[in-house]
Amino acid sequence: MSREIDSATITALNSDNLNLANLVQMDFSTPIKLTDWARDVSALSTTFDSSSDLLEIDQFTESSEVQVNSSTLVFSGVSQTFVALFLTNDYMDVRTRIWKAVLDNSDAVIGSPILVFDGRIASYSMEDSDNTSTVSVEVASHWKDFDLHNGRKTNHNTQQLYFPGDRGFEFASETNKEIKWGKN
């Protein structure tokens, strides 16, 4: 992912006194904006709420190879907010962005946050034990489903689901002849 980093951020990154915060935005119908910083962070014309529910963000790796970049966000399942959110099944393909923000000692963002990930929610899992409960959310780039084949199958049984009584695909499995379309 190509990115530009402004000069104020570069100067702050080169200093010895450096504070980094992760800013996470998940674009549900009501966007969720969280930070792992101890206090709320104002950046990108909005406020990212400090949340003890955001437990972990796996590190992202980038390379010059063509590959699907993905990572996992781990939330506390003790708060029913995330459990309910994912159990409603309205999570697939929700855009998720993660920025790194350089903060000064008064929690003000220096320069502009750096976008380190822009992708979609691919899946989730929940784990419960006697002591803890977590919701792990896999986020991946838009290339995650590149090889996925969506749509209906061209067979008799699938046709009956959508058009009962239609016999248009009844013998589709027996047709092996290549059909040429257009002029030869």
PyMOL commands that set and color helices and strands:
alter all, ss='L'
color gray80, all
select helices_A, chain A and resi 7-13+80-87+142-145+156-162+172-174
alter helices_A, ss='H'
color red, helices_A
select strands_A, chain A and resi 19-26+32-35+41-43+46-50+54-57+70-76+95-103+114-128+133-140
alter strands_A, ss='S'
color yellow, strands_A
deselect
rebuild
show_as cartoon
